[in-house]
């Protein structure tokens, strides 16, 4: 054994003793020891000589979760809130409080008639029957005490704390408890219900803080961990991996959630999601569950969006959201075929708000937005995510696909009297022939529908019916081309290869429906 091999063995032994190579198997250790002159050796030496604290995560194997928790756990706080909520005499919660203190089902059973309500429900009495019984009218709502718990994390040494808006909603008193057991009364500087971000402040100095990372650099399969107070158990640590990014949920399409399989439960809300370096990449906000508890799906607000909201809340106490004024859909393969797109990507514009920023920029229903300021729009949720990071008055460059070619548009974003961009859902299955009986709209029907042209559906059968088209729907456009007569529709369908995209108006709402004509 030469001198270099001896040093290599001693070095690996020292690293093992220090826990730096704790996640490396025996085979890998043997390989390191036997390759004294390999290129991997300088990398090991570099890891061993790196400055202390430069990287909490080990260079190989699993992240050192215990080191991350020990170093950054003190910056995570427990938040307790108290206040009152309005509850009617029959036990109904009037203000829709969603405190993290208990499952929603348990909260609904807090009224004085809860047991009788449950008895009547089990034996088939209709909802509201209790209030119709003599002497048991709904009556005036009463104030009842409300208590809740959540989590948060310190972002500045002078006591600035980020958490979820729903944690402090309706709270009259907010108490923050540190890991050293000190407690402070907190002031809510502001909350933004649209993104579920809130900023609170305690009167303290020299506090530990958490470093902020980048959610954009996260990759599916990457290790992440959460620190919070599930069910009130303070500073609990859980870990998992990133499952997906840019998730749009039905209740808030403006937030591109990070989906993870990190165990998160009521009380974790507002706590940090950390990467393997101990940097905050998100705020744990929601779970998808049929039981009220964790079932493998957790969602976090990206830290970039949270910081954007934080800056406005600290400065003004409120958030001004930018607005584009469109409703968009995902582009599936059928839509890609209909619009001659090279790939099923982008945000398909289903409706443009009259007089809004999108309309002023020249966007039309049937356009497919493929880029915002040079950043690709792969899924429809990418569009509201990009607009959510802008401010009213900002100008954004949009690349759109229109009539088989790319065009450039510029939009000046407006203020948020509505959503920046909403995502329409469509689960129709396109198959078979078109199968529509159409007729032109009468003048009074055009005025009622507020359209210049279009064809009303008299009968729907075949693939169109299976795709969700119904009698009474108004076909406004086909493959992005506004239609005025039946012959025009026939001509477009005759030229289609596999499918056509029908822009259908129903009850004042517009939605693209893909129909297979192959």
SVG drawing of the C-alpha trace seen along z (x, -y; Angstrom):
<svg xmlns="http://www.w3.org/2000/svg" viewBox="-94 -51 98 55">
<polyline fill="none" stroke="black" stroke-width="0.4" points="0.0,0.0 1.5,-3.3 1.4,-6.6 -1.5,-8.0 -3.7,-4.9 -3.0,-5.0 -4.0,-8.7 -7.1,-7.9 -8.2,-5.1 -7.6,-7.4 -9.5,-10.2 -12.5,-8.0 -12.4,-6.6 -12.4,-10.2 -15.3,-11.1 -17.3,-8.1 -16.6,-8.9 -17.7,-12.5 -21.0,-11.3 -20.3,-13.0 -20.5,-9.8 -23.3,-8.4 -25.5,-7.6 -22.8,-5.7 -23.0,-1.9 -20.1,0.5 -19.5,1.2 -19.2,-2.5 -16.7,-3.0 -14.6,-0.1 -14.6,-1.7 -13.5,-5.1 -10.7,-3.5 -9.5,-1.5 -9.5,-4.5 -6.9,-6.7 -5.9,-8.3 -9.4,-8.5 -11.1,-11.8 -13.6,-11.2 -10.8,-11.7 -10.4,-15.4 -14.2,-15.8 -14.0,-14.0 -11.1,-16.1 -13.0,-19.2 -16.0,-18.1 -13.8,-17.5 -12.1,-20.9 -15.2,-23.0 -15.9,-25.8 -18.0,-24.8 -21.7,-25.4 -21.3,-26.0 -23.5,-23.1 -25.6,-21.3 -26.6,-18.5 -24.0,-15.8 -22.4,-15.6 -23.5,-12.0 -26.5,-9.9 -29.5,-11.2 -29.6,-14.8 -28.5,-15.2 -32.0,-16.0 -30.9,-16.1 -28.3,-18.7 -30.8,-20.8 -33.4,-20.6 -30.8,-21.5 -29.4,-24.5 -32.7,-26.0 -35.4,-24.6 -35.1,-27.5 -36.3,-29.9 -39.6,-27.9 -42.4,-29.1 -45.7,-27.9 -48.6,-30.2 -51.7,-30.2 -54.7,-32.3 -57.9,-33.1 -61.0,-35.1 -64.7,-34.5 -66.9,-33.2 -70.6,-33.5 -72.5,-30.3 -76.3,-30.1 -78.6,-28.4 -78.7,-25.2 -74.9,-24.9 -74.1,-26.2 -70.8,-28.2 -71.8,-31.5 -68.3,-32.9 -66.8,-29.8 -63.8,-29.7 -61.2,-27.1 -58.9,-27.1 -56.2,-24.5 -57.1,-23.5 -59.5,-20.6 -60.9,-18.9 -63.8,-20.8 -66.2,-18.0 -65.5,-18.3 -65.9,-22.0 -69.3,-21.8 -70.6,-19.7 -69.9,-22.4 -73.4,-23.9 -76.0,-23.2 -78.2,-21.1 -75.4,-19.1 -76.4,-15.7 -80.1,-16.2 -78.9,-17.4 -76.8,-14.3 -79.7,-12.0 -82.1,-13.6 -79.5,-13.4 -79.0,-9.6 -82.8,-9.0 -83.3,-10.9 -84.8,-14.2 -84.0,-16.9 -81.4,-19.6 -82.9,-22.6 -85.7,-20.6 -84.4,-21.3 -84.8,-25.0 -88.5,-24.5 -89.4,-22.8 -91.6,-24.8 -89.4,-27.0 -86.3,-26.1 -85.9,-28.7 -82.4,-29.5 -82.4,-32.6 -79.7,-35.2 -76.1,-34.1 -74.2,-33.9 -70.5,-34.6 -68.5,-31.6 -64.9,-31.4 -62.5,-30.2 -59.0,-28.8 -56.5,-27.6 -52.9,-26.7 -50.5,-26.9 -46.8,-27.4 -44.6,-30.1 -41.0,-31.0 -38.8,-34.0 -37.5,-35.9 -35.8,-38.9 -33.9,-39.2 -36.3,-41.9 -39.3,-39.6 -40.9,-39.4 -42.7,-36.1 -44.3,-34.4 -47.3,-32.1 -50.6,-31.3 -53.4,-33.7 -55.9,-31.1 -53.9,-30.6 -54.6,-34.1 -57.9,-34.8 -60.5,-36.1 -57.9,-36.1 -58.3,-38.8 -55.1,-37.7 -52.1,-36.0 -49.4,-34.4 -46.0,-33.3 -44.0,-30.7 -40.3,-30.2 -38.3,-26.9 -36.7,-28.4 -40.2,-28.6 -40.4,-32.4 -43.8,-33.8 -44.7,-37.0 -47.9,-38.7 -47.9,-39.3 -49.4,-41.9 -50.8,-40.9 -49.2,-43.3 -51.4,-42.0 -52.8,-38.9 -53.6,-38.0 -56.4,-35.4 -55.8,-34.9 -52.3,-33.4 -52.9,-32.4 -49.9,-34.3 -49.7,-36.5 -47.0,-38.5 -47.0,-38.9 -44.5,-40.8 -43.3,-40.3 -41.4,-42.8 -38.0,-41.1 -34.4,-41.4 -31.5,-39.1 -33.8,-36.3 -32.7,-33.3 -33.8,-33.4 -34.2,-30.9 -32.4,-31.5 -34.5,-31.6 -33.9,-29.4 -35.4,-28.9 -38.4,-26.8 -37.6,-27.2 -34.4,-25.1 -36.4,-22.2 -36.7,-19.0 -39.3,-16.2 -37.7,-13.5 -35.6,-15.9 -35.5,-15.6 -37.4,-18.2 -38.5,-18.5 -41.1,-20.3 -40.9,-21.7 -44.1,-22.7 -46.7,-22.0 -49.0,-19.2 -51.9,-18.9 -50.0,-21.2 -46.9,-19.0 -44.3,-21.8 -41.3,-21.6 -42.1,-18.3 -39.9,-17.3 -41.1,-15.3 -39.4,-14.6 -40.2,-13.4 -39.6,-14.2 -41.0,-16.8 -43.8,-15.0 -44.5,-17.7 -44.3,-21.5 -46.7,-24.1 -49.9,-22.3 -53.1,-24.4 -55.8,-23.5 -59.5,-24.1 -59.8,-26.7 -56.9,-28.9 -55.5,-28.6 -53.2,-31.6 -50.8,-29.7 -48.4,-27.2 -48.2,-24.8 -45.3,-22.6 -46.6,-19.1 -44.7,-16.8 -45.3,-13.6 -44.0,-15.2 -46.4,-14.3 -48.3,-17.5 -51.3,-17.7 -53.5,-20.5 -51.1,-22.7 -48.3,-22.4 -49.9,-25.2 -47.6,-28.2 -44.5,-26.3 -41.5,-26.1 -40.7,-23.5 -36.9,-23.2 -34.5,-21.8 -31.5,-19.7 -29.4,-22.8 -31.8,-24.1 -33.2,-26.8 -36.9,-27.7 -38.5,-26.8 -42.1,-27.0 -44.8,-27.5 -46.8,-24.4 -50.4,-25.4 -52.8,-22.6 -53.3,-18.8 -55.6,-16.7 -57.5,-14.4 -60.7,-12.5 -60.2,-11.9 -59.1,-15.3 -55.6,-14.0 -52.5,-13.4 -53.0,-11.0 -49.8,-11.4 -50.5,-14.7 -49.2,-18.0 -49.0,-21.4 -46.7,-24.3 -46.7,-27.9 -43.5,-28.7 -41.2,-31.0 -40.8,-33.5 -44.5,-34.1 -44.6,-34.4 -41.8,-36.9 -43.5,-38.9 -46.6,-39.1 -44.6,-39.7 -42.9,-42.8 -46.3,-44.4 -47.9,-43.5 -45.0,-45.0 -45.0,-48.2 -48.8,-48.8 -50.7,-46.1 -52.4,-44.9 -51.5,-43.2 -52.2,-44.5 -52.5,-41.6 -51.9,-42.0 -54.7,-41.0 -54.6,-39.9 -58.3,-39.2 -58.5,-35.8 -59.8,-32.3 -57.4,-29.6 -57.4,-25.8 -54.8,-23.1 -53.7,-22.1 -54.2,-18.4 -53.3,-16.4 -56.7,-16.9 -56.3,-20.7 -52.7,-20.5 -54.0,-18.7 -56.8,-21.2 -54.6,-24.3 -51.6,-22.7 -49.4,-23.1 -46.1,-21.1 -46.6,-20.0 -49.6,-19.8 -48.3,-22.8 -49.4,-26.2 -52.5,-28.0 -55.5,-28.0 -57.5,-31.2 -61.1,-30.3 -62.5,-33.8 -61.2,-37.3 -62.7,-39.9 -64.2,-42.8 -62.1,-45.9 -59.5,-44.1 -55.7,-44.1 -55.8,-41.0 -58.4,-42.5 -56.4,-45.7 -53.3,-43.7 -55.2,-42.0 -55.6,-38.5 -58.5,-36.5 -60.3,-33.3 -58.5,-30.5 -55.0,-32.0 -52.5,-29.7 -50.1,-31.6 -46.8,-29.7 -44.4,-32.2 -44.6,-35.1 -41.5,-37.3 -39.6,-34.6 -40.5,-31.9 -42.2,-28.8 -45.9,-28.2 -46.2,-24.4 -49.4,-24.0 -52.2,-26.5 -51.4,-27.0 -48.0,-28.5 -49.8,-31.6 -51.5,-32.7 -48.3,-31.8 -46.3,-34.2 -48.9,-37.0 -49.1,-36.5 -45.4,-37.6 -46.1,-40.8 -47.6,-44.1 -50.4,-46.2 -49.0,-48.4 -46.2,-46.0 -45.9,-45.3 -45.4,-41.6 -44.5,-40.2 -46.7,-37.3 -45.8,-34.8 -49.1,-33.4 -49.9,-30.7 -52.6,-32.0 -53.8,-30.4 -50.8,-28.1 -48.0,-30.6 -46.4,-32.4 -47.1,-36.1 -45.8,-38.6 -48.1,-40.7 -47.5,-43.1 -50.0,-43.5 -50.1,-46.1 -51.5,-44.4 -54.4,-45.8 -55.4,-45.8 -57.0,-42.8 -60.7,-43.3 -60.8,-39.6 -58.3,-36.8 -55.1,-37.5 -56.0,-34.5 -58.4,-31.7 -58.0,-28.1 -61.1,-26.4 -61.5,-22.6 -62.5,-20.3 -62.5,-16.5 -64.5,-15.7 -63.4,-12.7 -63.3,-13.4 -64.2,-10.5 -66.2,-9.7 -67.9,-12.0 -68.9,-15.6 -72.6,-14.9 -74.2,-18.3 -77.4,-19.9 -76.8,-23.6 -78.8,-26.7 -77.9,-30.4 -78.8,-32.6 -81.8,-35.0 -81.1,-38.7 -82.7,-38.5 -80.7,-35.4 -77.5,-37.2 -78.4,-40.1 -79.2,-37.8 -75.9,-35.8 -74.0,-39.0 -72.2,-37.6 -71.9,-38.9 -72.3,-35.5 -72.4,-31.9 -74.6,-28.8 -77.0,-27.3 -76.9,-23.6 -80.3,-22.0 -79.2,-18.4 -76.0,-16.8 -75.0,-13.2 -71.9,-11.1 -68.6,-12.5 -69.8,-16.0 -72.4,-14.8 -69.8,-12.5 -67.4,-15.5 -70.1,-17.4 -71.8,-19.6 -75.5,-20.0 -78.6,-21.4 -78.8,-25.1 -75.1,-25.6 -73.8,-28.3 -70.8,-27.4 -68.9,-30.6 -65.8,-29.5 -64.2,-26.3 -60.4,-26.0 -60.2,-29.6 -62.1,-30.9 -65.4,-32.7 -68.3,-31.0 -71.4,-32.6 -73.0,-29.9 -73.2,-26.1 -71.2,-25.8 -68.2,-27.5 -68.3,-24.8 -68.5,-22.0 -65.5,-23.5 -63.4,-23.7 -64.3,-20.2 -63.6,-18.8 -60.0,-20.1 -59.4,-18.8 -57.0,-15.9 -58.0,-14.4 -60.0,-16.8 -61.6,-20.2 -61.8,-22.6 -65.3,-24.0 -65.6,-27.3 -68.9,-26.8 -70.8,-29.4 -73.2,-28.2 -74.8,-30.3 -72.6,-33.2 -69.4,-31.2 -67.1,-30.1 -65.1,-26.9 -63.2,-25.1 -64.3,-21.5 -62.1,-19.1 -64.1,-16.7 -62.5,-13.9 -63.5,-13.8 -61.1,-11.1"/>
</svg>
